[in-house]
Amino acid sequence: MSIQNHNARGLLIAGTHTSVGKSSIAIGLMRCFRNRGFNVKPFKVGPDYIDPGHHALASGNPSYNLDSWMGGAEYVRNLFEDIVEPGDRFVVEGVMGLHDGAHATKAAGSTAEVAHLLDVPVVLVIDGSMLARSAAALVKGYMEFDERVNVFGMIANRVNSPGHAKILKDAIEHATPARFLGTLPTKEELKMPSRHLGLHLAQEQDSDIYEQWATHLEEHLDIAAFMDALPDRNCVHASRAKARRFPQVSSTKPFSVAIAKDAALHFIYQDTLDLIGHYGGTIHYFSPLDSPALPSGVDWVYLPGGYPELHAERLSANTGFLSSLREFVNGGGPVVGECGGLMLLGKVIVDVNKTSHTMTGVFDFTTSFQGNKRIIGYRNLEYSPEETPESVIELRGHEFHFSLFEDNNEKALMIHRHPETGQEIHDGYRKKNAFALYSHIHWRSSLRWWDYLLHHCILPFKNSRRPVS
């Protein structure tokens, strides 16, 4: 690996709060840079699956999550250096407000911490619609709250008159050192629809929306001056064969995995796919909605989260697939289902209309959307496998769902203890080699979990089916 000086340039789009418009501005900038012929590398701060899908379509490259709570500082830096190459333009989209994260008194997990760790310039987006001179106080507060963060400039969104724009510009430039990069008017046809977990999925949008946002930014911001003002970044780039963020593996034993990927189940980190490949895995995608059965001959099955509740009737009607998954589990096949995958592995999903839909019945629980309670938070689960009860495995991840157990006759095997209050949250169920969790696991941050699955479940199952010569 060699150190190279290069003119990689980019920025982090942060907001003062959720729904200020940072996602739309981020994808618009990705497309602006792409239209200029640059190789654009997108990133998302925090545990998010929906925004990265939009990033991929806007930029032409997969988007990676940067989460300093789940992955730690070294992981975030190494991941970024693995992906950003000479000549790239990169855009990082923040999460929630600039300083919001995993704690009330610490920066851990926040957009601000990631900006500091990577030394990336921040463009702060404010909602200017109800502000005048107070905008300067807002920007000044965000800049001074954590002076380690380089707030390079700011954009005022939802500003619909030149007079209002001038007031904001004059106030902010008078009271702060931030570059006033411009204002964006409201344009109703550019609004991106959302539902209970966030924006609609990328595949549900008209693909022209990314070009429309790029045009919107080009019309109201000086993109060329914007790009020229960005500082050059000197990065250490590792070849994909020697990714800095993964342990070096002296030898790998090939295995195959079937991963659900359709409108019902699809929430998976790109970094997890890279991890599987790094350890010698071959991925076969399938659709729980349309595939008549699991792909044949695979060594394990991964059922990530998604929106099974929106497609419960079709899932329930695909009896051939449900039967093949049930048979795979009964035969000792390793399966991991997270959140939506957990729901598929249960008996029944009760949708918002109180209609029951039969699922695999691998686990004796029913999930329901009859409540309106959102479950959200980081998780650090502890698990002691039955094969090695003295060994405690940590699984880092997060929960984000509206469904609940309507009845649950299974015993949870994993536990999260809140580090300050001591509150306990129980999760993680097992039936033979099938695991179901409400938590979405960050696999790179849970390498002992991955090592356990690989060497105690996946490879032994693969070897047990090897024909005797």
For each residue, the residues with C-beta under 8 A, 3 or more apart:
1: 236 237 238 239 242
2:
3: 236
4: 86 234 235 237
5: 234
6: 85 86 87 232 234 235 237
7: 86 87 232 233
8: 84 85 86 87 88 89 90 232 233 235
9: 89 90 227 230 231 232 233
10: 41 84 88 89 90 91 92 120 230 233
11: 29 90 91 92 120 121 122 123 152 230
12: 45 91 92 93 94 111 114 115 118 120 121 122 123
13: 22 25 26 29 91 92 93 94 122 123 125
14: 22 94 97 98 111 112 115 122 123 124 125
15: 18 20 21 22 94 96 97 98 124 125 126
16: 20 97 98 124 125 126 127 138 142
17: 20 96 97 127
18: 15 96 97
19:
20: 15 16 17 125 126 127 157
21: 15 24 25 125 127 157 158 184
22: 13 14 15 25 26 93 94 125
23: 26 27 51 54 93 192 199
24: 21 27 28 190 192 213
25: 13 21 22 28 29 125 155 157 184 213 217
26: 13 22 23 29 30 42 51 55 91 92 93
27: 23 24 30 31 54 55 58 210 213
28: 24 25 31 32 58 210 213 214 216 217
29: 11 13 25 26 32 33 91 214 217 223
30: 26 27 33 34 40 42 55 58 59 91 210
31: 27 28 34 35 58 59 210 211 213 214
32: 28 29 35 36 214 217 218 223
33: 29 30 36 38 40 59 89 91 227
34: 30 31 37 38 40 58 59 60
35: 31 32 214
36: 32 33 227
37: 34
38: 33 34 87 88 89
39: 61 85 87 88 89
40: 30 33 34 59 60 61 88 89 90 91
41: 10 59 61 83 84 85 88 89 90 91
42: 26 30 52 55 56 58 59 61 62 63 64 90 91 92 93
43: 55 63 64 65 66 80 83 90 91 92 93
44: 48 51 52 55 63 64 65 66 92 93 95
45: 12 65 66 67 92 93 94 95 110 111 114
46: 65 66 67 94 95 96 109 111
47: 65 67 70 378 397 398 400 440 442
48: 44 51 52 65 95 198
49: 52 53 266 267 268 269 305 440
50: 53 54 197 198 199 201 202
51: 23 26 44 48 54 55 63 93 198 199
52: 42 44 48 49 55 56 62 63 64 65 270
53: 49 50 56 57 63 201 202 203
54: 23 27 50 51 57 58 199 202 205 210
55: 26 27 30 42 43 44 51 52 58 59 63 91 93
56: 42 52 53 59 60 61 62 63 202
57: 53 54 60 202 205 207 210
58: 27 28 30 31 34 42 54 55 210 213
59: 30 31 33 34 40 41 42 55 56 63 91
60: 34 40 56 57
61: 39 40 41 42 56
62: 42 52 56 270
63: 42 43 44 51 52 53 55 56 59 270
64: 42 43 44 52 79 83 269 270 271
65: 43 44 45 46 47 48 52 269 270 271
66: 43 44 45 46 71 76 79 80 92 114 118
67: 45 46 47 70 71 76 109 442
68: 71 72 73 76 101 108 109 110 113 114 117
69: 101 102 108 109 378 396
70: 47 67 109 378 396 397 398 442 445
71: 66 67 68 75 76 79 396 442 444 445
72: 68 75 76 445
73: 68 76 77 117
74: 77 78
75: 71 72 78 79 245 444 445
76: 66 67 68 71 72 73 79 80 114 117 118
77: 73 74 80 81 117 118
78: 74 75 81 82 243 244 245
79: 64 66 71 75 76 82 83 244 245 271
80: 43 66 76 77 83 84 118 235
81: 77 78 84 235 236 237 238 244
82: 78 79 237 238 240 243 244 245
83: 41 43 64 79 80
84: 8 10 41 80 81 88 90 233 235 237
85: 6 8 39 41 88 237
86: 4 6 7 8 237
87: 6 7 8 38 39
88: 8 10 38 39 40 41 84 85
89: 8 9 10 33 38 39 40 41 227
90: 8 9 10 11 40 41 42 43 84
91: 10 11 12 13 26 29 30 33 40 41 42 43 55 59
92: 10 11 12 13 26 42 43 44 45 66 114 115 118 120
93: 12 13 22 23 26 42 43 44 45 51 55
94: 12 13 14 15 22 45 46 98 111 114 115 122
95: 44 45 46 48 100 110 111
96: 15 17 18 46 100 111
97: 14 15 16 17 18 100 111
98: 14 15 16 94 110 111 112 122 124 142 149
99: 107 110 111 112 142 145 146
100: 95 96 97 110 111
101: 68 69 106 107 108 109 110 111 112 113
102: 69 106 108 109 110 378
103: 106 107 108 109
104:
105:
106: 101 102 103
107: 99 101 103 110 112 113 116 146
108: 68 69 101 102 103 113
109: 46 67 68 69 70 101 102 103 113 378
110: 45 68 95 98 99 100 101 102 107 113 114
111: 12 14 45 46 94 95 96 97 98 99 100 101 114 115 122
112: 14 98 99 101 107 115 116 145 146 148 149
113: 68 101 107 108 109 110 116 117
114: 12 45 66 68 76 92 94 110 111 117 118 120
115: 12 14 92 94 111 112 118 119 120 121 122 149 150
116: 107 112 113 119 146 148 149
117: 68 73 76 77 113 114
118: 12 66 76 77 80 92 114 115
119: 115 116 150 233
120: 10 11 12 92 114 115 150 233
121: 11 12 115 150 151 152 153 230 231
122: 11 12 13 14 94 98 111 115 149 150 151 152
123: 11 12 13 14 151 152 153 154 155 181
124: 14 15 16 98 139 142 143 151 153 154 155 178
125: 13 14 15 16 20 21 22 25 154 155 156 157
126: 15 16 20 131 135 138 139 154 155 156 157
127: 16 17 20 21 130 131 156 157 158
128: 131 135 156 157 158 159 164 165 168 183
129: 157 158 159 160 186
130: 127
131: 126 127 128 134 135 138 156 168
132: 135 164 167 168 171
133: 136 137 167 171
134: 131 137 138
135: 126 128 131 132 138 139 156 168 171 172
136: 133 139 140 171 172 174 175 176
137: 133 134 140 141 175
138: 16 126 131 134 135 141 142
139: 124 126 135 136 142 143 151 154 172 175 176 178
140: 136 137 143 144 175 176
141: 137 138 144 145
142: 16 98 99 124 138 139 145 151
143: 124 139 140 147 149 151 176 177 178
144: 140 141 147
145: 99 112 141 142
146: 99 107 112 116 149
147: 143 144
148: 112 116
149: 98 112 115 116 122 143 146
150: 115 119 120 121 122
151: 121 122 123 124 139 142 143 154 178
152: 11 121 122 123 178 179 229 230
153: 121 123 124 178 179 180 181 229
154: 123 124 125 126 139 151 172 178 179 180 181
155: 25 123 124 125 126 181 182 183 184 221
156: 125 126 127 128 131 135 159 165 168 180 182 183 184
157: 20 21 25 125 126 127 128 129 183 184
158: 21 127 128 129 184 185 186
159: 128 129 156 164 165 168 183 184 185
160: 129 164 185 186
161: 164 165
162: 165 166
163: 166 167
164: 128 132 159 160 161 167 168 183
165: 128 156 159 161 162 168 169 183
166: 162 163 169 170
167: 132 133 163 164 170 171
168: 128 131 132 135 156 159 164 165 171 172 180 183
169: 165 166 172 173 180 183
170: 166 167 173 174
171: 132 133 135 136 167 168 174 175
172: 135 136 139 154 168 169 175 176 178 180
173: 169 170 176 178 180
174: 136 170 171
175: 136 137 139 140 171 172
176: 136 139 140 143 172 173
177: 143
178: 124 139 143 151 152 153 154 172 173
179: 152 153 154 229
180: 153 154 156 168 169 172 173
181: 123 153 154 155 221 222 226
182: 155 156 220 221 222
183: 128 155 156 157 159 164 165 168 169 220
184: 21 25 155 156 157 158 159 216 217 220 221
185: 158 159 160 220
186: 129 158 160
187: 190 191 216
188: 191
189: 212
190: 24 187 209 212 213 216
191: 187 188
192: 23 24 199 200 205 209
193: 199 200
194: 198 199 200
195: 198 200
196: 374 402
197: 50 307 400 401 402
198: 48 50 51 194 195
199: 23 50 51 54 192 193 194
200: 192 193 194 195 204 205
201: 50 53 204 205 263 266
202: 50 53 54 56 57 205
203: 53 263
204: 200 201 263
205: 54 57 192 200 201 202 209
206: 209
207: 57 210
208: 211 212
209: 190 192 205 206 212 213
210: 27 28 30 31 54 57 58 207 213 214
211: 31 208 214 215
212: 189 190 208 209 215 216
213: 24 25 27 28 31 58 190 209 210 216 217
214: 28 29 31 32 35 210 211 217 218
215: 211 212 218 219
216: 28 184 187 190 212 213 219 220
217: 25 28 29 32 184 213 214 220 221 223
218: 32 214 215 221 223
219: 215 216
220: 182 183 184 185 216 217
221: 155 181 182 184 217 218 226
222: 181 182 225 226
223: 29 32 217 218 226 227
224: 227 228
225: 222 228 229
226: 181 221 222 223 229 230
227: 9 33 36 89 223 224 230
228: 224 225
229: 152 153 179 225 226
230: 9 10 11 121 152 226 227
231: 9 121
232: 6 7 8 9
233: 7 8 9 10 84 119 120
234: 4 5 6
235: 4 6 8 80 81 84
236: 1 3 81 244
237: 1 4 6 81 82 84 85 86
238: 1 81 82 242 243 244
239: 1 242
240: 82 243
241:
242: 1 238 239 248
243: 78 82 238 240 246 274 278
244: 78 79 81 82 236 238
245: 75 78 79 82 271 444
246: 243 249 274 275 278 444
247: 447
248: 242
249: 246 252 278 279 280
250:
251:
252: 249 279 280
253: 280 459
254: 280 281 282
255: 280 281 282 299 300 454 458 459 462
256: 281 282 283 284 297 298 299
257: 276 281 282 283 284 298 299 300 301 302 458
258: 284 285 286 294 295 298 300 301 302
259: 268 283 284 285 286 301 302 304
260: 264 265 266 285 286 287 288 301 302 303 304 306 341
261: 265 266 268 285 286 287
262: 265 266 287 288 289 290
263: 201 203 204 266 289 306 307 310 311
264: 260 288 289 306 307 308 310 311 314 315 340 344
265: 260 261 262 288 303 304 305 306 308 340 341 344
266: 49 201 260 261 262 263 304 306
267: 49 304 305 306 338 339 340 440
268: 49 259 261 272 273 302 304
269: 49 64 65 272 273 442 443 444
270: 52 62 63 64 65 273 274
271: 64 65 79 245 274 275 443 444
272: 268 269 275 276 443 444
273: 268 269 270 276 277 283
274: 243 246 270 271 277 278
275: 246 271 272 278 279 443 444 450
276: 257 272 273 279 281 283
277: 273 274 280 281 283
278: 243 246 249 274 275
279: 249 252 275 276 450 454
280: 249 252 253 254 255 277
281: 254 255 256 257 276 277
282: 254 255 256 257
283: 256 257 259 273 276 277
284: 256 257 258 259 295 298
285: 258 259 260 261
286: 258 259 260 261 291 294 295
287: 260 261 262 290 291
288: 260 262 264 265 291 303 315 318 321 344
289: 262 263 264 311 314 315 318
290: 262 287 318
291: 286 287 288 294 295 318 321
292: 318 320 321
293: 296 320 321 323 324
294: 258 286 291 298 301 321 324 325 328
295: 258 284 286 291 298
296: 293
297: 256
298: 256 257 258 284 294 295 301
299: 255 256 257 334 458 459 461 462
300: 255 257 258 333 334 335 336 453 457 458 461
301: 257 258 259 260 294 298 325 328 333 334 335 336
302: 257 258 259 260 268 335 336 341
303: 260 265 288 335 336 337 338 340 341 342 344 345
304: 259 260 265 266 267 268 338 339 340 341 440
305: 49 265 267 338 339 340 341 401 440
306: 260 263 264 265 266 267 339 340 341
307: 197 263 264 310 311 340
308: 264 265 311 312 315 340 343 344 349
309: 312 343 349 351 352 369 403
310: 263 264 307
311: 263 264 289 307 308 314 315
312: 308 309 315 316 349 351 355 357
313: 316 317 355 357
314: 264 289 311 317 318
315: 264 288 289 308 311 312 318 322 344 349 357 359
316: 312 313 319 322 349 357 358 359
317: 313 314
318: 288 289 290 291 292 314 315 321 322
319: 316 322 323
320: 292 293 323 324
321: 288 291 292 293 294 318 324 325
322: 315 316 318 319 325 326 358 359 360
323: 293 319 320 326 327
324: 293 294 320 321 327 328
325: 294 301 321 322 328 329 335 344 360 362
326: 322 323 329 330 360 361 362
327: 323 324 330 331
328: 294 301 324 325 331 333 335
329: 325 326 332 333 335 360 362 431 432 433 434
330: 326 327 432
331: 327 328
332: 329 432 433 461 464
333: 300 301 328 329 433 434 461
334: 299 300 301 433 434 453 457 458 461
335: 300 301 302 303 325 328 329 345 362 433 434 435
336: 300 301 302 303 341 434 435 437 453
337: 303 340 341 342 343 344 345 434 435 436 437
338: 267 303 304 305 341 342 397 437 438 439 440 441
339: 267 304 305 306 342 343 399 400 401 437 438 439 440
340: 264 265 267 303 304 305 306 307 308 337 343 344
341: 260 265 302 303 304 305 306 336 337 338 344 345 436
342: 303 337 338 339 345 346 363 367 429 436 437 438
343: 308 309 337 339 340 346 349 359 367 403
344: 264 265 288 303 308 315 325 337 340 341 359 360
345: 303 335 337 341 342 359 360 362 363 434 436
346: 342 343 349 359 360 361 362 363 364 365 366 367 436
347: 358 359 361 363 364 365 366
348: 356 357 358 359 366 367 406
349: 308 309 312 315 316 343 346 356 357 359 366 367 368 403
350: 354 355 356 357 366 367 368 369 370 406
351: 309 312 354 355 357 369
352: 309 369 370
353:
354: 350 351 370
355: 312 313 350 351
356: 348 349 350 366
357: 312 313 315 316 348 349 350 351
358: 316 322 347 348 361
359: 315 316 322 343 344 345 346 347 348 349
360: 322 325 326 329 344 345 346
361: 326 346 347 358 364
362: 325 326 329 335 345 346 431 434 436
363: 342 345 346 347 410 429 431 434 436
364: 346 347 361 408 409 410
365: 346 347 405 407 408 409 410 429
366: 346 347 348 349 350 356 405 406 407 408
367: 342 343 346 348 349 350 403 404 405 406
368: 349 350 371 403 404 405 406
369: 309 350 351 352 402 403
370: 350 352 354 404 406
371: 368 402 404
372: 402
373: 402 404
374: 196 400 401 402
375: 399 400 401 402 404 438
376: 398 399 400
377: 398 399
378: 47 69 70 102 109 396 397 398
379: 395 396 397 398 399 416 425 427 439
380: 394 395 396 416 417
381: 394 395 396 397 414 415 416 427 428 437 439
382: 392 393 394 395 414 415 416 417
383: 392 393 394 395 413 414 428 449
384: 388 389 390 391 392 393 413
385: 388 389 391 393 452 456
386: 389
387: 456
388: 384 385 391
389: 384 385 386
390: 384
391: 384 385 388
392: 382 383 384
393: 382 383 384 385 446 448 449 452
394: 380 381 382 383 446 448 449
395: 379 380 381 382 383 414 428 437 439 441 446 449
396: 69 70 71 378 379 380 381 441 442 445 446
397: 47 70 338 378 379 381 437 439 440 441 442 446
398: 47 70 376 377 378 379 439 440 442
399: 339 375 376 377 379 427 438 439 440
400: 47 197 339 374 375 376 440
401: 197 305 339 374 375 438
402: 196 197 369 371 372 373 374 375
403: 309 343 349 367 368 369
404: 367 368 370 371 373 375
405: 365 366 367 368 408
406: 348 350 366 367 368 370
407: 365 366
408: 364 365 366 405
409: 364 365
410: 363 364 365 429
411: 429
412: 415 426 427 428 429
413: 383 384 428 429 430
414: 381 382 383 395 426 427 428 437
415: 381 382 412 424 425 426 427
416: 379 380 381 382 424 425 426 427 439
417: 380 382 422 423 424
418: 421 422 423 424 425
419:
420:
421: 418
422: 417 418
423: 417 418
424: 415 416 417 418
425: 379 415 416 418
426: 412 414 415 416
427: 379 381 399 412 414 415 416 437 438 439
428: 381 383 395 412 413 414 435 436 437 439
429: 342 363 365 410 411 412 413 435 436 437
430: 413 433 434 435 436
431: 329 362 363 434 436
432: 329 330 332
433: 329 332 333 334 335 430 457 461
434: 329 333 334 335 336 337 345 362 363 430 431
435: 335 336 337 428 429 430
436: 337 341 342 345 346 362 363 428 429 430 431
437: 336 337 338 339 342 381 395 397 414 427 428 429 441
438: 338 339 342 375 399 401 427
439: 338 339 379 381 395 397 398 399 416 427 428
440: 47 49 267 304 305 338 339 397 398 399 400
441: 338 395 396 397 437 446 449
442: 47 67 70 71 269 396 397 398 445 446
443: 269 271 272 275 446 447 449 450
444: 71 75 245 246 269 271 272 275 447
445: 70 71 72 75 396 442
446: 393 394 395 396 397 441 442 443 449 450
447: 247 443 444 450 451
448: 393 394 451 452
449: 383 393 394 395 441 443 446 452 453
450: 275 279 443 446 447 453 454
451: 447 448 454 455
452: 385 393 448 449 455 456 457
453: 300 334 336 449 450 456 457 458
454: 255 279 450 451 457 458 459
455: 451 452 458 459 460
456: 385 387 452 453 460
457: 300 334 433 452 453 454 460 461
458: 255 257 299 300 334 453 454 455 461 462
459: 253 255 299 454 455 462 463
460: 455 456 457 463 464
461: 299 300 332 333 334 433 457 458 464 465
462: 255 299 458 459 465 466
463: 459 460 466
464: 332 460 461
465: 461 462
466: 462 463
467:
468:
469:
